[in-house]
Amino acid sequence: MLRLAAFQLRHRALRSLALVLGILAATAGFTLLTAGAQRSQLLTTGTVNDNYRGAYDILVRPHGARSAEEDRGALVRPNFLSGQFGGITAEQQKNIARVPGVDVAAPVAMVGYVVSDSHATVDLTDQVDRSRTRQLLTLRPTWHSDRGLSRITDDAPPRVYVTKNRLLWPRSPKVGTRGKLHYADGTDPARVHAQCGNDLTPPLEVLPDGRSEPLCQPSFSSLSEGRGRLLAFQLTDDGSFIVGEDDRGTPIKKNRLTGTVSWPMPMLLAAVDPGQEARLVGLDKAVTAGRYLRQDERSTLQDDELGFRHPYLPLLASATPQIDEQLTVGIERARPGDPGITGLGDDALKARMEDLPGTVLARRTFTADQVYGDMEQHHANVTRIIQSGRPDYRGSSPLAPAPVPVDQDGLWHNEHFLGLPVPRFAQDTAYRSLHRVPEYRSPEFFAGDWSGEAIAVGTFDAQRLTEFSTLARVPLETYQPVEATGADAASRRLLGNRALLPNGNPGGYLATPPQLLTTLAALDRVLDPASEQAKAPISAIRVRVAGVTGTDAASRERVRAVAEEITRTTGLDVDLTVGSSPAPKTVRLGPGSFGRSALDLTEGWSVKGVAVAVVEAADRKSVLLSALVLVVCALFLLNAVGAGVRDRRKELAVLGCLGWSRPRITALILTETALAGTAAGVLGAVLSYALAPPLGIAVTPARAALAIPVALAVCLLAALPPALRATTRHPAEALRPPVRASRRPHRRRTLASLASANLARVPGRTALGALSLAVGVCAVTAVAAILTSFDDHVVGTALGDAVALRVRGVDIAAALGTTLLGALSVADIVFLGIRERASEFALLRATGWSGAHLVRLVLHEAVLLGLLGAGAGAAAGAAAVAWLTGSVTAALAGTAATAAAGGVLLTAVAALGPVTALLRLPTAPLLAED
């Protein structure tokens, strides 16, 4: 029987070759696609595990701290902690630290914005005209921000007065004496105050006639502190400059003349637990200068400019201010002649200086990073604290933050002249409500043990903090710099293809992370013990859970159990941040107050729990693809073997008439199929092993060898039903085609109705062809829609996108492979139908049907078969994705419709091959045979 089976395969070489090629494509494709799907799943899990964890797993906030955006879609805006001030007590923090499974519980208490008064130093030596007796230089500052889109020209520029006349500076009494501020020539300071119109004591200029007249300081509004100052210097005969006197009255000389422009920078102050912060993010390892904060440190002793030792609030300052501001200083010199400002009072002095025309001699440019970095030690006054709220959004796509009004005078007002400086861009458009914390002066302040000043004991670089994956890094991270990029071409052009950064406006849309850190123990010097914030000062607690290793069930359960226990014991808002990932959102920012146009921005929000969702979705998708590959392979083999049996129906009937038993005929069919399957399996193993490296798929020799038994087993299983069916009928019955006769003849008026009747005559074959196509279309629909779902549901996040990019190649390969096998099945069914109905086509041609009519009939049948299969496949694929994602969207429906249309088109194209055989049918011999 083996020889007979081999002979039959050789005798029907074309059909045998088609069978072997079909099995070869199925087995090689199955080997490669399943290997690729497994690799895809491994890569997906690996990507998620690598990028699963940020700095902490659980975020604990005060009850009611979640925003509307969080409640709607688990979306969290960047650096939201900058708007959360207190709400958690120290006792609650201790309880959380004691929860079993908590490895780190790092509290952070946001205090608010304080001002660090930096100064840009401008060298004026080369702009001094040494031939003049008296001259006035103006430092005209222009401030830029928002990548140059916002601009402020200072209306209270500082001025430098240089004279060759002698200057007298007020002298302070000696320490330990009851003396008063006085001048060396005996001039009464009270007279100077009255003449100037304020309580400042400026230097005096000794005129050639012997009179001493004051160089008064101009006064401005409460928002102009630190601006508009008049500095006086004496030019000596040797070319040096006297800039003041020491406490013994000795002139202080300098060879270079410099002026300063005050540059107040708002810095967000927060209090942390130094030990927990070091364990959570390695803050102690990020110190770039000085030292780290000590546990429970409340003050630090430092020497002031005069050498006196004072206690200061200890700070760990950011190495950079993290704001986008630049300063251009134009150096102007007034026209030749006496400036005429000596002895003028406040109003007359301001009017005179404004009327003096000047010539721009030079320009100097500075950046915030440069000026901040040049400071020898960072200081801040913590008696004026400004707290900001969170933006209120209108709309959802894009998000549009609403501007809020700000009482600038009430917010920044100083109760005395030359008080605390005001940030230059503080009057820009505000998108966060601003609140000034009532000033608190601790008992140490009244005892003279503390001046309300803070000083940096060290600096830290946020870039040196413990690194976590950029994919899993959440905008919830405490020290993450904030930026937003242009969302459209116009915005990118305005920004110069650079990111928009925060500026010195505490109410601005983009908020800085904490730039100044102190200890929780030091808060009693800053916050009034009677205030609500002092009673519950902690804004958030970041919890890292012990034993979390990845996305496995045990790790997720550990995090869930700890979160549940924290919720039960504290009643606070608890969020799982493990597995969160950045999710860009489009924000429409209105125009600023100083020239910036409206911008559409892409901002890095975060979605909580993305990694777990990605893993679950990827696992389901891998199972679905593997199942589709198996199904389409089995269907193709069933159709191919069944077609071969049907093609030999008459031959098998003759063998039955000659006395062959049914088991023997069945064995012959199975033997032939086994030979073809074994040959195809061997070729498939070799082919898959050879194609694996170029395709980037790992196929071992053992896996490739499995193609042989798999091909043999599937071939035998697929051949068994048609083999048994071939022997169940009487041989005489088998000599005629298995066509179902109509009970009552119907007149067919259109090709479409005739084509549908032809398909109905062989329902089993029609169903098999439709099912084969349906599986392929289902695969295409599922893959395309799943990828769309990953972008839209798993979030359009960095982590979700990374997974999609890794698996997309194998997904497309699997979909194309299943579709190709389905197309081959359809083509084989159409071809078999033409062969079995050859006499019918000959009769139609003999009765006047043209070849074009016959082609249209076959194409109608193919299109109807495509509509049936593609429609069912698209519906099944859409249903599978809906189950996977839990929702039905317009994008999903559009994807399914496109896949169905493609399936119908593919069926029509597949039918073109068999149509060529139809056109070659010999009409006369077929009619004679029939």
Number of C-alpha atoms within 10 A of each C-alpha: 11 12 9 12 20 14 13 15 19 13 11 12 12 11 16 19 15 14 23 23 18 23 30 26 23 29 33 27 23 25 26 29 27 22 21 26 25 18 20 25 22 16 15 24 24 16 19 25 19 16 25 28 26 24 23 24 27 23 20 26 23 22 13 9 17 17 16 13 13 15 10 8 10 17 20 23 23 25 23 21 23 26 20 22 23 21 22 26 16 15 11 18 18 12 13 24 18 13 15 14 17 21 17 22 28 25 25 26 29 25 32 25 24 23 25 25 20 21 19 23 15 18 14 17 16 11 15 15 13 17 8 14 15 19 22 26 25 23 27 21 23 17 21 22 23 24 20 16 14 19 20 17 16 16 13 21 19 21 24 21 18 24 21 21 17 16 25 22 21 20 18 15 14 12 8 6 7 7 10 11 12 17 17 10 11 7 15 11 19 13 12 23 17 12 17 25 17 16 15 18 22 21 23 25 24 18 14 9 6 8 9 19 21 26 24 28 23 22 22 18 12 21 22 24 24 23 23 23 22 19 20 23 22 23 26 15 9 7 13 15 23 21 19 20 16 12 13 10 14 9 16 11 17 14 12 12 21 16 20 18 22 23 25 23 29 28 26 24 25 26 24 24 21 24 17 19 18 19 16 20 23 17 22 18 14 20 22 15 15 13 14 22 24 13 14 14 15 19 20 16 15 15 11 10 7 8 8 9 12 16 21 24 27 27 28 27 26 26 22 17 26 21 25 18 26 21 22 17 21 18 22 20 23 18 14 14 11 14 15 14 19 18 18 21 21 17 13 13 21 18 12 13 17 11 10 13 11 16 13 15 12 14 14 15 14 16 17 23 16 13 18 23 16 14 12 8 14 23 20 26 18 25 21 22 24 23 22 22 18 20 23 17 17 12 11 11 10 16 17 18 20 16 21 14 12 19 11 14 11 12 17 21 19 19 9 10 16 16 14 24 22 28 23 23 25 20 20 22 20 23 26 26 19 21 17 15 17 13 13 19 17 18 11 13 13 10 9 10 13 20 19 20 15 24 23 26 22 20 24 25 17 20 12 15 20 16 12 16 15 13 25 29 26 31 24 26 18 19 18 18 19 20 18 20 20 23 17 13 11 13 18 18 11 18 19 13 14 16 17 24 21 22 30 28 23 32 29 23 20 22 28 28 26 27 23 28 27 29 24 22 15 18 20 13 21 19 24 18 14 8 13 12 20 19 16 18 24 28 26 27 25 25 27 25 24 16 13 19 14 21 24 13 10 13 16 18 13 18 23 17 15 22 25 13 15 24 16 10 12 18 14 19 17 22 20 18 28 30 29 30 33 29 26 20 22 21 22 21 19 17 15 19 15 18 15 19 15 13 22 22 24 21 24 23 21 28 27 24 20 28 31 23 20 24 23 13 18 23 16 16 21 22 13 18 23 18 13 19 26 16 16 27 26 21 21 28 26 22 26 25 27 21 22 20 20 21 15 13 20 18 15 24 22 15 15 19 13 10 8 13 13 18 12 14 19 20 18 19 24 24 19 24 26 21 18 24 32 23 18 27 30 20 21 31 25 16 19 27 22 13 15 19 11 7 13 12 21 16 22 12 12 10 16 24 19 16 28 22 14 17 30 22 15 20 25 22 15 22 26 20 14 22 23 17 13 23 20 11 12 12 20 12 12 21 14 12 13 13 13 11 8 10 6 6 7 9 8 12 8 9 17 18 15 17 21 17 15 19 19 16 15 15 13 11 20 22 16 19 28 27 25 30 37 30 29 32 35 33 33 31 32 33 26 22 26 28 22 19 25 21 16 15 18 27 22 22 27 24 27 29 17 16 25 23 11 16 21 16 15 24 26 15 19 27 24 16 24 33 25 18 25 29 26 22 28 31 23 22 24 26 22 18 19 19 17 16 14 19 21 16 23 21 16 16 15 13 9 9 13 11 16 9 14 19 18 15 20 25 23 20 26 30 23 20 27 29 21 21 31 34 24 20 29 29 21 20 30 28 20 21 26 18 12 18 18 11 12 14 14 8 13 23 16 14 21 28 18 14 27 27 16 16 31 23 16 21 28 23 15 21 25 18 14 20 20 12 12 21 13 9 16 13 17 13 11 15 15 8 7 11
